[in-house]
Amino acid sequence: MVWTFRRLEEDDFDVLHQWMNHGEVKKWYTKGMITPARIREKYGPCVTGESPKLTMIACLDGCPTGFLQAYSLGNYPAYAEQVGICDAVGIDLFIGETDKLNHGLGSAMLRAFVETVLPCEFTESTAVIGPEPENKRAIRAYEKAGFQYFRRIENPREEMFEYLMKRPLPKCNEIPVDSHK
């Protein structure tokens, strides 16, 4: 079982639309239906480089399986202040393929991303992730990936509470992101 990561491309928008409109992703990530136009509006700037977010497709043994995005909290000062850590990378993710849920893959995907991609793309020393407190499956997966709870906040922009978890980022091991394609 090998995780690889590649940057999100416009050709991924259809699968992203499919993933975001069903099951657990719809329940916890998108909170309802999302249109193809909204996918283009939200992720188009990531593909063209106009957004500071790093958006990637996670492939398990070469097959697209999940989505991850990472961003410097310093680019979002109000949120960084609320989190209480400025020197951090925020992460959002999901497994999109429903047949891949409940097999421990989310923690393996996150661990591989944190240990191989993030250190070479960001200079921050900490990774932060904020699932909803009720999302016990995600919390367990993130704990298995080395994240530990440090505080709970209310995120008014998302109109939800976040169960903030963090872990140190390793140093870049000189593996170029292109080798993760």
N, C-alpha and C positions, 0 to 999 in steps of 0.2 A: 504494500500500500504506500504510494508515493504522492505527496501533495506538491503541486506546482502552481505558480501564480503568474497571471499575465494581466496586463493593463486592460481595462474595459475598453471595448471598441463599439462603434455604432452598430455593427452587426450583432452585438449581444443584446440590443434593446428588446428584441422580440422575446428571447428567453427570460430576460429580466422582468418583462411585463407578465409573462406566464407565471414565474415564480412568485411575484409580488401580489398576485391576485388569488392565491389559494392557501388553504391550510394554516399552518403555524405562522408563516411569513405574513399573511394577511392579518392574522390575529394580533401578533406582537410587533411587527415592523411597520406595515403600511396603515394599519388600523382601518381597513376598508379597501374598496376598489380604487385602483389607480389606472389612469388612461395611458395609452401609448403617447399621447401628446405631453402628458405630465412627466413620463419617463424621459422624453427628449429634452424637455425644459429643465429638468432637474440634473440629468447626467450628461447632456450634451456639452456643457462647459467643462466637465471633467475630462471628456474625450479630447476636446480641442486644446486643453491646457489653460483655459481661462479661469478655472477654479483651482484653488490651492489643495483641494482634496485629492488623495491618491485613491482611485477606485480600481478594484481588481476582481477578476473572476478566478475562483479557486477550482483547480482541476484535480480530481482524484484519479490516479492512473490514466491521465490524459483526457478524462471526461469532465466537462463543466458540471460542477456540483454545487457551488456556493458563490456568494458575493461578499466582499469586504471593502470597507472604505476606512481611511485613516486621515487624520488632519491634526495639525499643530493647534493645541488649545490657544496658543498665543495669537492665532489669527481670529479668535473669537473671544475677545477680552472679557465681556460680560459673563460668558459661560465659564471661562477660566477662573474668574474671581469667585463664582458660585461653587465651582469644584474645589477651589482652594489650592490648586497646583497650576502654576503657569508653565513649568518645564515638563510638559507631558504631551503625549500623542493620544488623541481620542480614537476609539475604534467602534465601528458598527459592523455587524455581520449577520449572515444567515446561511443555513443550508437550504438550497432551493429545491432539490430533488427529494420529494417526499419519501421515496423508498430508501433513502439514505439516513432518515431520522431514526433515533433510538439505537444507534450502533456505536456511540462514542466518537463519531466523526467530527462533531463541532469542536470539541476540545482539541483533537489532533490537528484540525485545520487552523484553529487560532494559535496553538503553540507553534506550529511550523511558520505561520505568518509573522509572529512576534520574534521568532528566533532567526529568521533568514531574511525577511524583506524589510521590516521596520528599521532595524539598526543601520541599514545601508541607505535608507531613504530619508531618515529624520535624525536630527542631532539631539533630540530630547532624551532624558534619562529614564523616563517612566512612561508606561502605557496605562491608559485608563479606559474602562468600559462601564456603561451604566444601564444594565437591564432594569426592567420594572421589578419591584420587590415581589410581585406575584408570579413572575416567570421563573419558577423553581428549577425547571429543566435547564434554562440558560445559565443560571447561577451555578448549578452543579458542574456544568461543562466548563465554565470559566475558572472555577476553583481547580478543576483537573488540569487546566492549562497554566496554573501557577498564579492566578489572580486571587487577591485577598480583599475582603470588605474593608472599607475605611470610612465611609459616611453615607448618609442618605440625604438627598436634596430634592427640592421641588423644582422642576424645570418648567417655568411658565410658558416658554416658547412652544414646548411640546405638550403642555397641559397634562403633565404626568409627574410622578415621583420616579427617582432613579436610585437604585441600590448601587452606589459607586464602588468599583473594585479596581485595584491597581496591582502592577508588578513592575519590577525594574526591567529596563531594556538592556539586552547585552550589547556589547560593542560590535560594530560592523566586522564581520568575519571575511570581508573582501570578496564575497560571492556577489557578482553583479546581478541585478534584477533580471537582465536578459537571459541569464542561465536558468531562470525559473519558468520560462515559457514552455 
